[in-house]
């Protein structure tokens, strides 16, 4: 699959694995949307990655569906579509043990790590399918991949919508950040 000129969206894109993905996509000639929850981190990442117009930043709270819908809207407004979606944003509870984790921390982790992926799927996948820009030939680099980190994400990957999407040759990558 030729990546030059295609569009990648990376949540959690301002640092760590997400920033590395953004840089790798830019090196392949892609246009990139850097998405993260902190405005200062997004601005710094975009500045470091270049101002060629091939990279934009969008502040996004993946735990809020409306925020991810706004990310998709901004992506389509800026670049006309999305070919690679990396649901990379993820957090870990600040406590050192599971039994010391507060209910609010559990909600936060679930909101970002599980619902963030769900919001990404709902906001982007139907639009990616509707683009109908890529043929149906399957190759290793063009099959939808779900890397599941728990039963909730595994269930999301088995929905009818996701099963339908795997028949299309749109590249989407889902990462579950580790500790």
Secondary structure, 3 states (H helix, E strand, C coil): CCCCCCEEEEECCCCHHHHHHHHHHHHCCCEEEEEECCHHHHHHHHHHHCCCCCEEEEECCCCCHHHHHHHHHHHHHHHCCCCEEEECCCCCCCCCCHHHCCHHHHHHHHHHHCHHHHHHHHHHHHHHHHHCCCCCCCCHHHCCEECCCCHHHHHHHCCHHHHHHCCCCCEEEECCCCC
